Amino acid sequence: MATVTERVVSIEEAPVVISRTRALLAALRRKPLGAASAALLVLIVFTAIFAEVLAPYDPLATRPEIRLAAPSWEHPFGTDDIGRDVLSRVIYGARISLWVGLLAVGIGTAAGMIIGLLCGYCEGRVDLIFQRVMDAVQAIPGLLLALAIVSVLRPNTTNAMLAIAIVIIPGNSRIVRGAVMSAKQNRYVEAAQAIGCRHPRIILSHILPNVTAPILVIASIWLGNAILIEATLSFLGVGTQPPTPSWGLMLSSTGRAFMEQAPWLAIFPGLAISLAVLGFNLFGDTLRDAWDPKLRRN
Amino acid sequence: MPAPYSRLNRRDFVRLSAAGVSAAAVLGPGRRATAAASPYPDWLPASSKPPKRGGVMTRASAWDPPVIDPRHTQSVGLFQFVGLTSNRLVRYPFTDEANGPADLTLKGDLAESWQGSADFRVWTFKLRQGVKWQNLAPVNGREFVAADVKYCFEQYAKEGVQAFTFQEIEGIETPDKYTVRVHLKTPNTLFPQNVAEPVAVLFAREVLEEDGDLKKRLVGTGPYTLKEHTRKVRIVLQRNPDYYDKGRPYVDEYVILSTPDAATRQAAFRTGQADFIWVASPSEAELIRKTNPQTMVQAYHNTLAPFGVALAQDRPPFNDLRVRRAISMAIDRQKMVDTVFEGHGILGWGVPYIYYQDTPPTAKDFGPWWQYKPAEAKKLLTDAGHPNGFSTTLFYYEYFPQMTSQVQLVQQDLKKNLNIDVRITKLDYTSYYGRYVESKWDGMSWGFQSGHAVGLDERTYMYMHSKSTKNFFRVNDSVIDDLTTKLRRTPDRAEQRAIAKKIVDREYDQVLRMWMPYDNGFLLFQPHMRNVAAGALRRSDGYGSPTLARTWMEK
């Protein structure tokens, strides 16, 4: 009798592995904040993609005669210092922010992943050299590094993107390296080696799929940070250049200057930045909860 | 621009949603942040009451001195106070002496009198006797003498940004302790004006000899001593009890707080922590007057514009006069004045109008190439071989927020009217200044002429002669060279006016410098401030700071 009970308990405690999509959907159902953040991100992406359709005006078209007009039915977010529609600029600003975020995080994540895979798999001298370089880069505060890079190059959106990517690389490489080292210990990797698989195949077919979850989680969180860094660089005048509608630039060039006369110039781009960053961070948290191997066993 | 909407479509929906958000975010009724032209006086006459001694005067300042060595900068950050610690040989009138903002009659500062030779190559200055350097080490209050002037002028000529002005000196004699005789390389009837500029302050030779530079100590003969300078924090000036003008200054201490943020500066003024402030627009002045109705306001009127579009006119396509004229005619300057500067601005010109006419120039005075005529501009550009426009660059530094608005409006006008694509780059101050002054750039720049000088020679020969190191706009015009040289050899005022007029007419005709509208701004003073008004191109919070030696506070 006692033996039967023990067997039942052990069957109940056996881990049930579910797919990532199902895990994510479950997490979204479980966490209303996660669901809200996902909805927010969908909205931002939708806005960025369909900016031409959604924006009521050309974001660059000036009408100085209606400058600094307060929010109204005609211009729901008001107009800026040279009479451009703020709503249209905020909508187009989503495109710049997302573009910079996705590309910078894409480049940073890809480069970090390659370095991490190499370091984690090869270890030894390759690991030592790469990781010391990463140490050196990481020793400089991210924003300062980005500022220095953009100052040395020329201030524009592309260079801001490159600078953000460079800031992202070391952290990502560390995470991937750790995950690779852990994955390398698994029996299936040993088995692959034993049957004579080549290193590239082992890395790409057996290790990489098992380290993508932490990469995606970190990337989603970095997206928020990248938007914030782009906004900061533009705010400091070394990112996107006028008249391109960028949330950070809108906040710095007109938002700050006309804060008292026209508060809407600071409120709306500020709100957009806050919502986008909040959205990505909350969604990143949700992803982590959903894809954490320990939590996925529930 | 979309047509009016008759039914709810996608865009209406977005608008409706956005309007809801705005209603929640922006409290209060909608308002247009624009205002009519200034209702404020352009001159605050001196007080007739007997001055009151004492008190601490404070100002929140946008600027910070990059260096306190007057040889190495013309920055307003330094000259917002160095005119109070140090004197010049001659000066422009203070508020309580001037008969209006445009009064530029020279007065004696450390020189009591001055006289030019018949050919205006030798200028003799008779110094004020009994003037002492401030009682600070290493000078310790010794007497100011002619040798000090000779030393300073020679040092200025040797290195630094004032060198061009002083390099025209061939030699200096000091026949006695109180006489300085300056020999110039070429005749210059306007030389006294040049040494009346704020950047010609006299410093103590002992400091330079001991320290090797003037970066740590600033000792002069002025009404105030430099008590403290903490970079990007504050500057504290203390009354100099040994100042030669007995009884002055009236205020015991002048504190300048480094406050780069405009909103913080305005808050400081509103709460009484700052005694005066400058704001750019009528609406800003109105907003402050709403909370501080007793505030005294001076509507400031510039006699020139320090900023304009500088073209690389020594190379294509801008070396073609038709291209310059086309660009000039494609820019709507009046719209900038009416909107960006809320009607309180000037159209823009480079030489102070007071030297060639009695009233500020109107659009008509600038001639045909400065009128906004897009169709004619397009035709000119086509004739110049650019029917489809071209691409170029423009770099600038944002001295004030309205400048970014102007840059973008110019970009829009050129695109719309001439199909010229202008790629804008906003730089930090150091990069901008270095690149602009080096004059190695292509395309366009939002150029400047330094704001420190109001003298006619400075504004003509120094900034326009092809050989001048301050010819930042790259003017290379033989007519201008001849006229500016002739001007400095002409002592007669009426003739000077006629030549100055010819210079500006030539400048407009050839579009040598494309001046842009500039704000006049407003100076706001707490109600207890007396004798603090700003003169032409000399705001009392900037290069006109020496006038604060006569300021007092009625409280």
Contacts between the chains, C-beta under 8 A, distances in Angstrom:
chain1	res1	chain2	res2	distance
A	53	B	10	6.3
A	53	B	11	7.8
A	54	B	10	6.8
A	54	B	11	6.9
A	54	B	14	5.2
A	55	B	11	7.9
A	55	B	14	8.0
A	56	B	2	6.2
A	56	B	11	4.9
A	56	B	14	6.8
A	56	B	15	5.9
A	57	B	1	6.6
A	57	B	2	6.8
A	58	B	1	7.7
A	60	B	412	7.3
A	61	B	1	6.8
A	62	B	408	7.1
A	62	B	409	6.2
A	62	B	412	5.2
A	64	B	335	5.5
A	64	B	336	7.4
A	64	B	338	7.5
A	64	B	339	3.4
A	64	B	340	6.7
A	64	B	409	6.7
A	65	B	335	7.8
A	65	B	338	7.7
A	65	B	339	6.1
A	67	B	33	7.9
A	67	B	34	6.9
A	67	B	339	5.2
A	67	B	340	7.4
A	67	B	405	8.0
A	68	B	32	6.8
A	68	B	33	3.8
A	68	B	34	6.4
A	69	B	30	7.9
A	69	B	32	5.6
A	69	B	33	7.9
A	70	B	26	6.9
A	70	B	30	3.7
A	70	B	31	5.2
A	70	B	32	6.6
A	70	B	33	7.5
A	71	B	19	6.9
A	71	B	22	3.6
A	71	B	23	7.4
A	71	B	26	5.4
A	71	B	30	6.3
A	72	B	19	7.8
A	72	B	30	5.6
A	73	B	15	7.0
A	73	B	19	6.1
A	76	B	15	5.1
A	76	B	16	7.9
A	76	B	18	3.5
A	76	B	19	4.1
A	76	B	21	7.5
A	76	B	22	5.2
A	77	B	18	5.9
A	77	B	21	8.0
A	77	B	22	5.7
A	78	B	22	7.2
A	78	B	26	7.6
A	81	B	340	7.1
A	81	B	401	7.1
A	81	B	402	7.4
A	81	B	404	7.8
A	81	B	405	4.6
A	82	B	339	7.4
A	82	B	340	7.1
A	82	B	405	4.9
A	82	B	408	5.9
A	82	B	409	5.7
A	82	B	412	8.0
A	83	B	339	7.3
A	87	B	14	7.4
A	87	B	15	7.3
A	87	B	18	5.0
A	91	B	14	7.8
A	151	B	428	7.7
A	151	B	431	8.0
A	154	B	425	6.9
A	155	B	425	6.5
A	155	B	426	7.0
A	155	B	427	7.2
A	156	B	425	7.4
A	237	B	398	7.1
A	237	B	426	5.2
A	237	B	427	7.8
A	237	B	428	6.6
A	238	B	428	7.4
A	241	B	423	7.8
A	241	B	424	5.3
A	241	B	425	5.8
A	241	B	426	5.8
A	242	B	404	5.9
A	242	B	407	6.9
A	242	B	408	5.5
A	242	B	424	5.5
A	242	B	426	6.5
A	243	B	408	4.7
A	243	B	411	6.6
A	243	B	412	7.7
A	243	B	424	7.2
A	253	B	398	7.6
A	253	B	401	6.9
A	253	B	404	5.2
A	254	B	401	7.1
A	254	B	404	7.8
A	256	B	261	7.8
A	256	B	262	7.8
A	256	B	263	7.7
A	256	B	401	7.9
A	257	B	262	6.8
A	257	B	401	3.2
A	258	B	33	7.1
A	258	B	401	7.2
A	259	B	263	5.3
A	260	B	263	6.3
A	260	B	266	7.0
A	260	B	284	7.5
A	260	B	287	6.1
A	261	B	33	4.0
A	261	B	281	7.8
A	261	B	283	5.6
A	261	B	284	6.8
A	261	B	287	6.8
A	262	B	33	5.1
A	263	B	26	6.4
A	264	B	22	6.7
A	264	B	25	7.2
A	264	B	26	5.3
A	267	B	25	4.9
A	267	B	26	6.6
A	268	B	22	7.6
A	268	B	25	7.2
A	271	B	21	7.8
A	271	B	25	6.9
